[in-house]
């Protein structure tokens, strides 16, 4: 009888060991994927010497956690008073939205093109996929509502 119970114990130990090993592998994979998706490669801004419509003003706000978020503010030559905020995607930067900015400037909209946290010239190491950025559009709206442009603003991105 003792011999019959030993293989069951060995099978049980083997199954427990395999489950623990699988758990360790899954945990390591989750940590790796989490780090690689939150710490995105940063693209530097290109040296822009000539703008297609108008030169931008530098814009900067301080986020709720103290990081400086930088961007460009374009005043349309024939402004209708409204402001469009163009937001880029992950691993991009504000320069990637210049096609949209040119379109809106040609139609009389002022344009704010910021770099997201951890992108371009803005501070920060982590991309938080909206967790910390949920308050940013409100802060960007305050930045866009300058005395010369008190009209409502739109967001694209």
C-alpha positions in Angstrom: 0.0 0.0 0.0 2.8 2.4 0.7 4.1 2.0 -2.8 0.7 2.9 -4.4 0.6 6.2 -2.6 4.1 7.4 -3.5 3.5 7.8 -7.3 0.4 9.9 -6.5 2.5 12.1 -4.2 5.1 12.5 -7.0 2.5 13.4 -9.5 1.0 15.9 -7.2 4.4 17.4 -6.5 5.1 17.5 -10.3 1.8 19.3 -10.9 2.4 21.8 -8.2 5.9 22.5 -9.4 4.7 22.9 -13.0 1.9 25.3 -11.8 4.4 27.4 -9.8 6.8 27.5 -12.8 4.0 28.6 -15.1 3.0 31.3 -12.6 6.5 32.6 -12.5 6.7 32.7 -16.3 3.4 34.5 -16.6 4.4 37.0 -14.0 7.8 37.7 -15.7 6.0 38.1 -19.1 3.4 40.5 -17.5 6.2 42.6 -16.0 8.1 42.7 -19.3 5.0 43.6 -21.4 4.0 46.2 -18.9 7.4 47.9 -18.9 7.7 47.8 -22.6 4.2 49.3 -23.2 4.6 52.0 -20.6 8.2 53.1 -21.4 7.8 54.0 -25.1 10.7 55.2 -27.3 10.9 58.9 -27.4 11.1 60.8 -30.7 12.9 64.1 -30.7 11.4 67.1 -32.5 12.7 67.8 -36.0 14.5 71.1 -36.7 11.7 73.1 -38.3 13.1 76.1 -40.1 10.0 77.1 -42.2 6.4 76.7 -41.3 3.8 76.4 -44.1 1.3 79.0 -42.8 2.5 80.8 -39.6 5.2 80.4 -37.0 4.0 78.9 -33.7 4.4 80.3 -30.2 5.8 78.0 -27.5 3.2 76.7 -25.0 3.7 75.0 -21.7 1.5 73.8 -18.9 2.4 72.0 -15.6 0.5 68.8 -15.0 -1.2 67.9 -11.7 1.9 65.9 -10.8 4.3 68.7 -11.6 5.6 67.7 -15.1 6.0 70.3 -17.8 4.0 69.5 -20.9 5.2 71.5 -23.9 3.6 72.3 -27.2 3.0 74.8 -30.0 0.2 77.4 -30.3 -0.6 78.6 -33.8 -2.7 81.8 -34.3 -4.5 81.6 -37.6 -3.9 84.6 -39.9 -7.6 85.1 -40.3 -8.9 83.6 -37.0 -12.6 82.8 -36.4 -11.8 82.8 -32.7 -12.1 79.1 -32.1 -9.2 76.8 -31.0 -8.6 73.2 -32.0 -6.3 71.0 -29.9 -4.7 68.3 -32.0 -3.4 65.3 -29.9 -0.9 62.8 -31.3 -0.9 59.1 -30.8 1.5 56.8 -28.8 5.2 57.0 -29.8 4.5 60.1 -31.9 5.0 63.8 -31.2 3.3 67.1 -31.9 5.1 67.5 -35.2 3.2 64.4 -36.4 0.0 66.5 -36.3 1.1 69.3 -38.5 -1.0 68.2 -41.4 -4.1 68.6 -39.3 -2.8 71.9 -37.9 -2.3 73.3 -41.4 -5.8 72.2 -42.4 -7.4 74.0 -39.4 -5.2 77.1 -39.8 -6.3 77.4 -43.4 -9.9 77.3 -42.2 -9.4 80.1 -39.6 -9.0 78.0 -36.4 -6.2 78.6 -33.9 -4.4 75.4 -33.2 -2.7 74.0 -30.0 -0.4 71.0 -30.7 1.0 69.6 -27.4 3.4 66.8 -26.8 1.9 64.1 -24.5 3.6 63.1 -21.3 6.8 61.2 -22.0 6.7 62.2 -25.7 8.7 64.8 -27.7 9.8 67.8 -25.5 7.4 67.1 -22.6 8.6 65.7 -19.4 7.8 62.3 -18.0 9.1 58.7 -18.4 5.8 56.7 -18.5 3.0 56.7 -21.0 -0.1 56.2 -18.8 -2.7 55.7 -21.6 -5.1 58.2 -20.2 -4.9 57.4 -16.5 -3.0 60.7 -15.7 -4.0 62.4 -18.9 -7.7 62.5 -18.0 -7.3 66.0 -16.5 -4.9 67.2 -19.2 -7.6 68.2 -21.8 -9.1 70.6 -19.2 -5.7 72.1 -18.6 -5.0 72.3 -22.3 -8.4 74.0 -22.7 -7.3 76.7 -20.1 -4.1 77.1 -22.1 -6.0 77.4 -25.4 -8.4 79.9 -23.9 -6.0 82.8 -24.0 -7.3 86.4 -23.9 -7.0 86.7 -27.7 -8.9 83.4 -28.2 -11.8 83.1 -25.7 -14.0 81.1 -28.0 -14.8 77.4 -27.5 -12.2 74.8 -28.4 -12.4 71.4 -30.2 -10.1 68.4 -29.7 -8.8 66.1 -32.4 -6.6 63.0 -31.7 
